[in-house]
Structure formats: C-alpha cells, structure tokens
C-alpha cells in the first residue's frame, strides 16, 4: 500500500511539474507577444496607418494582455499545488528527479509577497 501511495505521489509531482512548466512557457509566450504587438502598434502610428487597422491591432494587444493575466493566475495556482505536494511528499521522494525539479521550480519562482 505504501509503495502504491509513493508511486501515486511521484506521478502527481511529475504532472504538477509539467503544469508549472507549461503555464510558465505560456505566460512567457504571451508576454513576448505583448512586446511585439506594442512595437507593431507604435510603428503603425508613426507611419500614420489607418485608424481602423491600428484599432484592430490594439484589440489583439488587449487580448494578449488578458491571456497574460490568466496565465499568471493559473501559474500561481499550479505553484501552490506543487508546493503542497513538495511539503507533503518531499522527504519520501527526495531522490525522485521530478521532486528535485519541483524544488528547483519553486525556488526559482518564489510566491509573490502580499
């Protein structure tokens, strides 16, 4: 029974590590899109582009900003879930490669101060 519980915990750690990495990658991707889109809009304005075209690109920018906020929220939740697993199973699974990676992810992404 204990072996099965450890296997389940190890599997959960692996899943949560994947979720954290994926949401971080997603957040970074949207962040990059915001920078690119902002530069594009600035260039369009400097080139006196059509008002409608600029407005359309500003809508794309707003959408990317909303996605960053959502990704950040989900990333925070995924970090909390991972932290709970590390707190609960960290000692038992200390040598597990996913646990080692989980600790590194948590250390690299400390929770924001309230």
C-alpha positions as CSV (number, residue, x, y, z in Angstrom):
1,X,0.0,0.0,0.0
2,X,2.8,2.4,0.9
3,X,4.6,1.7,-2.4
4,X,1.4,2.4,-4.3
5,X,0.9,5.7,-2.4
6,X,4.5,6.7,-3.2
7,X,4.0,5.8,-6.9
8,X,0.8,7.9,-6.9
9,X,2.6,10.8,-5.2
10,X,5.5,10.6,-7.7
11,X,3.1,10.6,-10.6
12,X,1.3,13.7,-9.2
13,X,4.6,15.5,-8.7
14,X,5.5,14.7,-12.4
15,X,2.1,16.0,-13.5
16,X,2.3,19.2,-11.5
17,X,5.9,19.9,-12.6
18,X,4.6,19.7,-16.2
19,X,1.7,22.0,-15.4
20,X,4.0,24.6,-13.9
21,X,6.5,24.4,-16.8
22,X,3.7,24.6,-19.4
23,X,1.9,27.6,-17.8
24,X,5.3,29.4,-17.3
25,X,6.1,28.9,-21.0
26,X,2.6,30.1,-21.9
27,X,3.0,33.2,-19.8
28,X,6.3,34.0,-21.4
29,X,4.9,33.5,-24.8
30,X,2.0,35.9,-24.2
31,X,4.5,38.4,-22.6
32,X,6.6,38.3,-25.7
33,X,3.5,38.7,-27.9
34,X,2.6,41.9,-25.9
35,X,6.1,43.4,-26.6
36,X,5.9,42.5,-30.3
37,X,2.4,43.8,-30.6
38,X,3.2,47.1,-28.8
39,X,6.1,47.7,-31.1
40,X,3.9,47.0,-34.1
41,X,1.3,49.4,-32.9
42,X,3.9,52.2,-32.3
43,X,5.3,51.7,-35.8
44,X,1.8,51.8,-37.3
45,X,1.1,55.0,-35.5
46,X,4.4,56.5,-36.6
47,X,3.7,55.5,-40.2
48,X,0.2,57.1,-39.9
49,X,-1.6,53.8,-40.6
50,X,-5.3,53.7,-41.0
51,X,-7.2,54.3,-37.7
52,X,-9.2,51.1,-38.1
53,X,-6.0,49.0,-38.6
54,X,-4.4,50.4,-35.5
55,X,-7.6,49.8,-33.5
56,X,-7.7,46.2,-34.7
57,X,-4.1,45.7,-33.6
58,X,-4.9,47.3,-30.2
59,X,-7.7,44.7,-29.8
60,X,-5.1,41.9,-30.4
61,X,-2.9,43.5,-27.8
62,X,-5.7,43.7,-25.2
63,X,-6.4,40.0,-25.8
64,X,-2.8,39.1,-25.2
65,X,-2.8,41.2,-22.0
66,X,-5.9,39.3,-20.8
67,X,-4.1,36.0,-21.6
68,X,-1.1,37.0,-19.6
69,X,-3.2,37.8,-16.6
70,X,-5.0,34.4,-16.9
71,X,-1.7,32.6,-17.4
72,X,-0.2,34.3,-14.3
73,X,-3.2,33.3,-12.2
74,X,-3.0,29.7,-13.3
75,X,0.8,29.7,-12.8
76,X,0.3,30.9,-9.3
77,X,-2.2,28.1,-8.6
78,X,0.0,25.5,-10.2
79,X,2.9,26.6,-8.0
80,X,0.7,26.4,-4.9
81,X,-0.4,22.9,-5.8
82,X,3.2,21.9,-6.5
83,X,4.4,23.4,-3.2
84,X,1.7,21.4,-1.3
85,X,2.9,18.2,-2.9
86,X,6.5,19.0,-2.1
87,X,5.6,19.8,1.5
88,X,3.6,16.5,1.8
89,X,5.9,14.1,0.0
90,X,9.3,15.9,-0.3
91,X,11.1,13.8,2.3
92,X,9.8,10.4,1.0
93,X,10.5,11.3,-2.7
94,X,13.7,13.4,-2.0
95,X,15.7,11.4,-4.6
96,X,13.0,11.4,-7.3
97,X,14.1,13.5,-10.3
98,X,10.7,15.2,-10.6
99,X,10.8,16.2,-6.9
100,X,14.3,17.7,-7.5
101,X,12.9,19.6,-10.4
102,X,9.9,20.6,-8.4
103,X,12.1,22.1,-5.7
104,X,14.1,24.0,-8.3
105,X,11.0,25.4,-9.9
106,X,9.7,26.5,-6.5
107,X,13.0,28.1,-5.6
108,X,13.2,29.9,-9.0
109,X,9.6,31.2,-8.7
110,X,9.0,32.4,-5.1
111,X,5.4,33.3,-4.2
112,X,4.7,37.0,-4.5
113,X,4.6,39.0,-1.3
114,X,1.1,40.1,-0.3
